[in-house]
Amino acid sequence: MTTLCTALPEQLNLLLVDDHRIFLDGLSLALTPLCADLRVQAAHNAAEAEDCLSRQDFDLILLDLRLPDLPGLDLLQRWQQQGRLTPVAILSASDSSLDAQAALAAGALGFIPKSANGDDLRQAVTRVLLGETLPSPVADKPQLTPRQQEILRLLADGLPNKAISRQLGVAEDTVKTHLKALFQELEVHTRTACVSAARQRGWL
């Protein structure tokens, strides 16, 4: 991380666009070690972000997907159509691989989950500032819920749905719902293929 940071300029101007003020405060503190003179501007909605951009230039925009007045992706696409060259990284609570893929397709240089710790956040932001496009960890390896991880492990052990539901103490329909989501994510149609694809991705 230290090596990456030394490649950054001593002064950086960042725009953080998110409607959760407490989160913005924490984010600003987490980013402070990036450089000697870090200047952070906060916008709580799309309108404020547009106003900030009309008044000054930024080195990077960290944009939330969920804004109260306009979806983050719509705002990103608007900036792309305007020819705005400021790099944008999506910072989102979403763990959906579809959201990550949509963000990158819309022109974002990275998709950073809000669950990232301070070091991971600073490293991701640094890489974007250095001109890299981050492959989304969400897109490559979606974060399975603890329940999905349990079901996947039991599926790999060869247990049928009824046995999985008994062992986990959940309804059989709940097991089926989780399996359907796993099948869709892995683009498979059978239990055997699901286990095989999960192993290939390192989930088992």
Buried (B, 14 or more C-beta within 10 A) or exposed (E): EEEBBEEBEEEBBBBBBBBBEEBBEEBBEBBEBBBEEBEBBBBBBBBBBBEBBEEEEBBBBBBBBEBEEBEBBEBBBEBBEEEBEEBBBBBBBBBBBEBBBBBBEBBBBBBBBBEBEBEBBBBBBBBBBEEEEBEBBBBEEBEBEEEBBBBBBBBBEEBEBEBBBEBBEBEBEBBBEBBEBBBEBBEBEEBEEBBBBBEEEEBB
